[in-house]
Amino acid sequence: MSINRKIKGEDFILPISFVVHMFIVNLTLYFLTPETYLNLFAIVSYNSCWLIIATILSFYSLERKERFITRFHKFVMHYFIFSLAYFAIFAFRKIDFDISQQVKILGLIFIQLAIYRWLFFKVRKWYRRKGGNFVNVVVVGHGININKIKKIFNRPDYGYRYLGYFDQRNENNPDYLGEIASCYQYSVENRVDEIYCLVSQLSQQQVKQLIHFADNNFKKLKLVPDNKGIVTRAMNAELFETIPVLNLRNSPLELNYARCSKRIFDVFFSLLVIIFILSWLAPLVYIIMQLESKGPLLFKQLRHGYNQESFWCYKFRSMRMNDDADTKMCEKNDCRVTKLGKFLRRTSIDELPQFFNVLRGDMSVVGPRPHMQAHTKEYSKSVNKYLVRHYAKPGITGLAQIKGYRGEVKKKSDIINRTRLDIFYLEKWCPFLDFKIIYYTIYNFFKGEEKAF
């Protein structure tokens, strides 16, 4: 069975913008100031300063409703700070320079970057008008604000496809899709991506039911708020012009600095493990394995990852070949596990090949553990908010694992608490939390874990 990983066009927008920015800056300095630019220290300093400033200001982040002028002030601020750093590098290198010439050069670079920014939004607007990069949206409830929201949705450059609204009152309106109760089936059948709820038109019970539906069916729910007191830890407000809209599933992991820094760490950490541990451990495990149980070194299994996309998850094979591997979790004293497999599972060494998954980008070092596809299907129906954990890349280790919720699910509370901790991780992520989880994972490795079997 082959897997085609879904690569969305918008995933390349920010990396391409960074590359174009660096190309403009470096090429201009190369042609106009070769006497000061052609120096390894200078080249590294210019590019490093640009990246550090961009990270601090969260410069490389893009909202669906952003236009050329929306955050132009941040663009100006970023370039101003970079200009100060540019002159500081001259001072550090003790190089004499013509201030007027350097100001002209920096002004030329600014104009080129501004033109690129203008062209970028023009191209994105054209692409969305052609039907690309869109999301399907519906509105639940009908009130004063719906016409204002529709004006936002109907702007082709924002990339929304407004399908209509649901309300208790049966109205003679071409946008009317039916009563509120029918929105659930409609949203699933028509692949609705985002649901906007006018909470003033719904009872508290209806709002809570809609929240549960969105979390359990992988739909993003945004509330046009009133005083019904619906809050979550991950809530943040977005402004559609003058209308506040609450996003109930905002995560720090969605910030660009978080994605970039986490990815850089993942690549670096996985390379260290692959080069210094797996390079010699894998052949040794294979030789010992063949003495007891003939078969492949690695066991691969389809699991659900980020955005519920399937990927092949790799492990050292710890069981004899069997037909239940993709449906039945390993149990204590499982007869399928080999003698070597018991050692590998008890020490968690069997998980080490997943660093290849990390290097590929399917997984992260830290995140919610990926489950078998059969179990994802089962838990998504029986465990409230289970699918929320798929808003992050799955990890080799996670918060739930260091808290004792790993391995076999014996009772309902095991998977419920695992899901609760995974969602907490999404909502409260920070680099320190990742390092803390890695530390306790290593600590538990030497200490030994009761559920490691």
Secondary structure, DSSP 4 states (H G I P E B T S, - for coil): --------GGGGHHHHHHHHHHHHHHHHHHHH-HHHHSSHHHHHHHHHHHHHHHHHTT-S---TT--TTTTHHHHHHHHHHHHHHHHHHHHHHT----HHHHHHHHHHHHHHHHHHHHHHHHHHHHHHHTT-S-EEEEEES-STTHHHHHHHHT-GGGTEEEEEEE-SS----TTEEE-GGGHHHHHHHTT--EEEEEGGGS-HHHHHHHHHHHHHTT-EEEEE--SS----TT-EEEEETTEEEEETT--GGGSHHHHHHHHHHHHHHHHHHIIIIIHHHHHHHHHHHHHH--S-SEEEEEEE-GGG-EEEEEEE--B---TTTTT----TT-TTB-HHHHHHHHHTGGGTTHHHHHHHTS-EEESPPP-BHHHHHHHHHHSTTGGGGGGS--EEE-HHHHTT--S---SHHHHHHHHHHHHHHHHH--HHHHHHHHHHHHHHHHH--TT--
